[in-house]
Amino acid sequence: MPAPLTLPRLSWGDPAATRRALLVHGLGSNAALMWRFGTALADDGWYAQAVDLRGHGTAPRALEYTIAAYAADLAITRPTGGGSWDAVVGHSLGGAAATAAAAADAEWTRRLILIDPAIHLRERDRQIVRDSQTRSFADPTAAAVRAEHPTWHEQDIELKALSAQQASRWAVEQTSSQNPEWDERVAASRLRVPTHVIASDPKVYSLVTRRLIEEMTANAYISISVVAGAGHSPHRDKPEDTVRHLRTALA
């Protein structure tokens, strides 16, 4: 197993809350970009903490950027005082890494919420991701993000630009090259905690294909819902609808 890194955290809510959630961002993003989930959970009485993944935000840099390495970092990320998370919410890469961590240790979290998770990337998806990251690094400004995503909330625009400025471009590139077979379907089949996938709309763009839905829901612990009209980042494209899906899954 890769040597784990200690990840920096941001927090929302009362540290004395009895329900504790971990939020895990996607490739090229940062902890702050999980603010929609953090504020919603805090409003509902949770204490939510988001981490910067290795090579992202202010997290330590390393040489290994396999999904196993990202998962190793998450595996040692525990609530303050220890114990299990009541819920882990992971987007894209964060969803894949959280799936691997939860499959390896059923005591790590009591519930898993995956936001358009990168469980299995086809070559078409890999190229779309590479192109998106290339654009982000080429012009890491709020103006560029706003031009590409004019409907996003201003805070998402500001934070997406900041995340591109903070992240290691080498780390993001290595995440692609060090995972030539990007496939966590076996890990998903081994999940033994209630897991809900909040998928993006395939009519817009989603990593959760019809075939993947069939494969994942063969595991009775996994359920899936779709945010209509949302692309790969539904919490930024359709935030109110995505939060509604989250609250339903946690109810």
C-alpha positions as a Python dict, from the first residue, in 0.01 Angstrom:
ca = {
    (1, 'M'): (0, 0, 0),
    (2, 'P'): (123, 354, -70),
    (3, 'A'): (235, 554, 232),
    (4, 'P'): (-59, 776, 330),
    (5, 'L'): (-51, 1154, 361),
    (6, 'T'): (-227, 1365, 621),
    (7, 'L'): (-477, 1585, 439),
    (8, 'P'): (-575, 1942, 539),
    (9, 'R'): (-940, 2005, 622),
    (10, 'L'): (-1211, 2271, 604),
    (11, 'S'): (-1514, 2249, 830),
    (12, 'W'): (-1881, 2350, 837),
    (13, 'G'): (-2114, 2322, 1134),
    (14, 'D'): (-2082, 2261, 1507),
    (15, 'P'): (-1789, 2034, 1605),
    (16, 'A'): (-2011, 1897, 1882),
    (17, 'A'): (-2271, 1770, 1633),
    (18, 'T'): (-2345, 1399, 1663),
    (19, 'R'): (-2342, 1334, 1286),
    (20, 'R'): (-2012, 1374, 1104),
    (21, 'A'): (-1949, 1378, 730),
    (22, 'L'): (-1639, 1376, 511),
    (23, 'L'): (-1648, 1558, 175),
    (24, 'V'): (-1404, 1459, -101),
    (25, 'H'): (-1357, 1669, -415),
    (26, 'G'): (-1277, 1568, -772),
    (27, 'L'): (-969, 1594, -994),
    (28, 'G'): (-826, 1946, -1019),
    (29, 'S'): (-1059, 2083, -750),
    (30, 'N'): (-1014, 2156, -379),
    (31, 'A'): (-1190, 2116, -45),
    (32, 'A'): (-1354, 2458, -61),
    (33, 'L'): (-1544, 2359, -378),
    (34, 'M'): (-1750, 2118, -166),
    (35, 'W'): (-1909, 2417, 9),
    (36, 'R'): (-2260, 2345, -120),
    (37, 'F'): (-2262, 2011, 57),
    (38, 'G'): (-2086, 2151, 363),
    (39, 'T'): (-2334, 2432, 418),
    (40, 'A'): (-2638, 2211, 352),
    (41, 'L'): (-2518, 1946, 595),
    (42, 'A'): (-2432, 2208, 858),
    (43, 'D'): (-2782, 2355, 819),
    (44, 'D'): (-2920, 2006, 884),
    (45, 'G'): (-2721, 1965, 1206),
    (46, 'W'): (-2415, 1781, 1072),
    (47, 'Y'): (-2049, 1860, 1124),
    (48, 'A'): (-1893, 1834, 777),
    (49, 'Q'): (-1524, 1834, 692),
    (50, 'A'): (-1376, 1852, 342),
    (51, 'V'): (-1019, 1755, 255),
    (52, 'D'): (-773, 1868, -10),
    (53, 'L'): (-658, 1551, -188),
    (54, 'R'): (-286, 1488, -236),
    (55, 'G'): (-140, 1723, -497),
    (56, 'H'): (-442, 1952, -470),
    (57, 'G'): (-514, 2268, -275),
    (58, 'T'): (-274, 2298, 17),
    (59, 'A'): (-228, 1922, 60),
    (60, 'P'): (119, 1765, 58),
    (61, 'R'): (270, 1671, -276),
    (62, 'A'): (398, 1320, -348),
    (63, 'L'): (520, 1099, -631),
    (64, 'E'): (230, 854, -644),
    (65, 'Y'): (-113, 951, -775),
    (66, 'T'): (-285, 618, -820),
    (67, 'I'): (-641, 575, -699),
    (68, 'A'): (-494, 340, -437),
    (69, 'A'): (-278, 626, -308),
    (70, 'Y'): (-572, 865, -289),
    (71, 'A'): (-771, 592, -109),
    (72, 'A'): (-489, 529, 139),
    (73, 'D'): (-499, 896, 241),
    (74, 'L'): (-876, 879, 291),
    (75, 'A'): (-851, 555, 489),
    (76, 'I'): (-655, 730, 767),
    (77, 'T'): (-877, 1039, 755),
    (78, 'R'): (-1110, 993, 1052),
    (79, 'P'): (-1346, 1215, 1248),
    (80, 'T'): (-1186, 1415, 1526),
    (81, 'G'): (-1153, 1172, 1815),
    (82, 'G'): (-1161, 868, 1585),
    (83, 'G'): (-1438, 631, 1492),
    (84, 'S'): (-1638, 607, 1171),
    (85, 'W'): (-1783, 875, 949),
    (86, 'D'): (-2161, 883, 946),
    (87, 'A'): (-2142, 970, 576),
    (88, 'V'): (-1876, 1025, 311),
    (89, 'V'): (-1964, 1232, 5),
    (90, 'G'): (-1721, 1198, -288),
    (91, 'H'): (-1732, 1365, -630),
    (92, 'S'): (-1567, 1218, -942),
    (93, 'L'): (-1210, 1116, -846),
    (94, 'G'): (-1312, 1161, -483),
    (95, 'G'): (-1595, 918, -542),
    (96, 'A'): (-1360, 657, -689),
    (97, 'A'): (-1112, 693, -402),
    (98, 'A'): (-1389, 683, -142),
    (99, 'T'): (-1529, 368, -304),
    (100, 'A'): (-1189, 199, -278),
    (101, 'A'): (-1149, 308, 85),
    (102, 'A'): (-1499, 196, 187),
    (103, 'A'): (-1464, -138, 8),
    (104, 'A'): (-1141, -207, 196),
    (105, 'D'): (-1283, -113, 538),
    (106, 'A'): (-1655, -141, 607),
    (107, 'E'): (-1604, 46, 936),
    (108, 'W'): (-1463, 360, 771),
    (109, 'T'): (-1807, 508, 699),
    (110, 'R'): (-2166, 411, 772),
    (111, 'R'): (-2296, 554, 444),
    (112, 'L'): (-2146, 651, 109),
    (113, 'I'): (-2278, 916, -132),
    (114, 'L'): (-2108, 925, -472),
    (115, 'I'): (-2153, 1233, -693),
    (116, 'D'): (-2111, 1132, -1060),
    (117, 'P'): (-1820, 912, -948),
    (118, 'A'): (-1529, 821, -1173),
    (119, 'I'): (-1572, 448, -1113),
    (120, 'H'): (-1482, 341, -1467),
    (121, 'L'): (-1338, 575, -1729),
    (122, 'R'): (-1357, 483, -2094),
    (123, 'E'): (-1101, 634, -2331),
    (124, 'R'): (-1356, 893, -2445),
    (125, 'D'): (-1408, 1001, -2085),
    (126, 'R'): (-1036, 1013, -2020),
    (127, 'Q'): (-985, 1246, -2315),
    (128, 'I'): (-1270, 1471, -2204),
    (129, 'V'): (-1116, 1493, -1856),
    (130, 'R'): (-769, 1566, -1997),
    (131, 'D'): (-906, 1839, -2223),
    (132, 'S'): (-1095, 1996, -1934),
    (133, 'Q'): (-787, 2001, -1712),
    (134, 'T'): (-573, 2143, -1994),
    (135, 'R'): (-817, 2433, -2031),
    (136, 'S'): (-821, 2493, -1656),
    (137, 'F'): (-444, 2517, -1630),
    (138, 'A'): (-407, 2718, -1951),
    (139, 'D'): (-616, 3003, -1810),
    (140, 'P'): (-676, 2963, -1433),
    (141, 'T'): (-881, 3281, -1399),
    (142, 'A'): (-1233, 3351, -1283),
    (143, 'A'): (-1307, 3509, -1621),
    (144, 'A'): (-1222, 3185, -1801),
    (145, 'V'): (-1434, 2975, -1564),
    (146, 'R'): (-1724, 3220, -1596),
    (147, 'A'): (-1706, 3205, -1975),
    (148, 'E'): (-1725, 2824, -1972),
    (149, 'H'): (-1981, 2799, -1690),
    (150, 'P'): (-2193, 3118, -1695),
    (151, 'T'): (-2470, 2970, -1478),
    (152, 'W'): (-2245, 2877, -1185),
    (153, 'H'): (-2263, 3061, -855),
    (154, 'E'): (-1997, 3329, -821),
    (155, 'Q'): (-1833, 3142, -534),
    (156, 'D'): (-1799, 2828, -749),
    (157, 'I'): (-1641, 3039, -1023),
    (158, 'E'): (-1393, 3199, -784),
    (159, 'L'): (-1306, 2869, -615),
    (160, 'K'): (-1271, 2674, -940),
    (161, 'A'): (-1019, 2932, -1060),
    (162, 'L'): (-836, 2913, -727),
    (163, 'S'): (-827, 2533, -737),
    (164, 'A'): (-648, 2541, -1073),
    (165, 'Q'): (-397, 2788, -934),
    (166, 'Q'): (-337, 2573, -624),
    (167, 'A'): (-322, 2226, -776),
    (168, 'S'): (-4, 2067, -904),
    (169, 'R'): (-41, 2034, -1280),
    (170, 'W'): (208, 1747, -1267),
    (171, 'A'): (-4, 1570, -1005),
    (172, 'V'): (-318, 1606, -1214),
    (173, 'E'): (-140, 1476, -1525),
    (174, 'Q'): (8, 1187, -1327),
    (175, 'T'): (-337, 1093, -1198),
    (176, 'S'): (-423, 1013, -1557),
    (177, 'S'): (-97, 844, -1657),
    (178, 'Q'): (-55, 643, -1335),
    (179, 'N'): (-404, 494, -1369),
    (180, 'P'): (-392, 341, -1718),
    (181, 'E'): (-678, 104, -1625),
    (182, 'W'): (-916, 337, -1442),
    (183, 'D'): (-1161, 84, -1304),
    (184, 'E'): (-1306, 60, -952),
    (185, 'R'): (-1599, -162, -1047),
    (186, 'V'): (-1467, -454, -842),
    (187, 'A'): (-1436, -227, -538),
    (188, 'A'): (-1793, -106, -595),
    (189, 'S'): (-1916, -466, -607),
    (190, 'R'): (-1758, -525, -266),
    (191, 'L'): (-1924, -232, -89),
    (192, 'R'): (-2115, -340, 221),
    (193, 'V'): (-2241, -2, 340),
    (194, 'P'): (-2552, 177, 207),
    (195, 'T'): (-2433, 364, -101),
    (196, 'H'): (-2622, 613, -315),
    (197, 'V'): (-2497, 741, -649),
    (198, 'I'): (-2615, 1088, -751),
    (199, 'A'): (-2545, 1079, -1123),
    (200, 'S'): (-2537, 1361, -1375),
    (201, 'D'): (-2775, 1370, -1668),
    (202, 'P'): (-2639, 1159, -1959),
    (203, 'K'): (-2815, 1400, -2196),
    (204, 'V'): (-2568, 1663, -2075),
    (205, 'Y'): (-2266, 1455, -1972),
    (206, 'S'): (-2217, 1187, -1708),
    (207, 'L'): (-1950, 936, -1611),
    (208, 'V'): (-2227, 703, -1494),
    (209, 'T'): (-2332, 514, -1806),
    (210, 'R'): (-2636, 289, -1839),
    (211, 'R'): (-2410, -17, -1835),
    (212, 'L'): (-2233, 105, -1523),
    (213, 'I'): (-2569, 159, -1354),
    (214, 'E'): (-2664, -201, -1431),
    (215, 'E'): (-2332, -331, -1298),
    (216, 'M'): (-2334, -122, -981),
    (217, 'T'): (-2696, -186, -886),
    (218, 'A'): (-2627, -560, -901),
    (219, 'N'): (-2490, -484, -554),
    (220, 'A'): (-2800, -454, -333),
    (221, 'Y'): (-2627, -190, -118),
    (222, 'I'): (-2615, 57, -411),
    (223, 'S'): (-2895, 282, -536),
    (224, 'I'): (-2885, 555, -801),
    (225, 'S'): (-3067, 877, -883),
    (226, 'V'): (-3008, 1130, -1165),
    (227, 'V'): (-2998, 1510, -1146),
    (228, 'A'): (-3185, 1619, -1458),
    (229, 'G'): (-3013, 1885, -1668),
    (230, 'A'): (-2683, 1865, -1480),
    (231, 'G'): (-2337, 1794, -1617),
    (232, 'H'): (-2049, 1621, -1442),
    (233, 'S'): (-2052, 1868, -1149),
    (234, 'P'): (-2421, 1864, -1053),
    (235, 'H'): (-2357, 2051, -727),
    (236, 'R'): (-2244, 2345, -939),
    (237, 'D'): (-2478, 2302, -1238),
    (238, 'K'): (-2796, 2226, -1042),
    (239, 'P'): (-2707, 2287, -677),
    (240, 'E'): (-3057, 2297, -526),
    (241, 'D'): (-3164, 1976, -701),
    (242, 'T'): (-2838, 1802, -608),
    (243, 'V'): (-2873, 1898, -241),
    (244, 'R'): (-3230, 1767, -251),
    (245, 'H'): (-3098, 1431, -382),
    (246, 'L'): (-2837, 1432, -103),
    (247, 'R'): (-3094, 1498, 168),
    (248, 'T'): (-3322, 1225, 31),
    (249, 'A'): (-3034, 978, 32),
    (250, 'L'): (-2945, 1063, 391),
    (251, 'A'): (-3303, 1064, 520),
}
